Amino acid sequence: MSEEAPILLTRTAGPRDTGAGWLVREAILAGGLVVLILSSMWLATGTFPPMVVVESKSMMHDEEDGSIGAIDPGDLVLVMSMERTDIVTLVEATQEGNENYGHESHGMHGDVIIYKKNGGSETPVIHRALLEVRLNESGGWDVPGTTLVNVESVTWTFDIECSYHGGTYNLQVEQWVPPNEGYLTAGDNNDCMIDQPSANQQGRGAGLFDSSGNPVLPIEDEWVVGVASSEIPWIGAIKLLTSGNHGSVTSNSWSFLSLTILLILASPLIIDYSSSLLFSSEEEE
């Protein structure tokens, strides 16, 4: 009885085995992953784009080194839609007995909002909501979370210390007559300057103005892009670098960003090396 010759199986090279095919496949997978992540974030936040990159130092708590938890230049901040969450102002979060008493966001009491100055199309501002003014049916002004109801003007002292005139005082608005309903806002690192010039009598600056030179008014609901939620530190500095707006990013942020990129690039090697060690140990057993 003769022995049969062994049958050798060969595989014809297909498109996936070629360099071009592999690149196309990887590009499709990478693009699909990006779309999946953005879609998931959009569904979770209700806004698109679901994240913004912080460009200025106006919200920093440590201007030299930055700090995780506060909002620093180069951070990516998740933006929650107004339909998904309510805005808690600083006065509501600091009034004992209020249902939102003690509420904190990004290192201080109250929420941080992203808004368009006077509803314009310029780059939005990301600052903290100090208080909200609403028109009373009787013609006066209400400030939710406070004892101010149907008042002709707003006088209030905030739980924010300011150093000026040779001493330390709490930030105040005095006999302020709001030009419209909305939120008073300020940057955590803006030397107690309220964004709205009409309420900024005691601040160190004049307040903010829009691209047409008009003073920023109290922020109406439709001007609010969203509420600042979680942050991803440092990663947004890459966008600022490519756009030329990276001057405000701290040296610490660049260092941590570089370390993060190195870890990401090295992770396949680390995983491969760990798998090899595990496989070797199993063979020895």
Order of alpha helices (4+ residues) and beta strands (2+ residues): alpha-beta-beta-alpha-beta-beta-beta-beta-beta-beta-beta-beta-beta-alpha-alpha
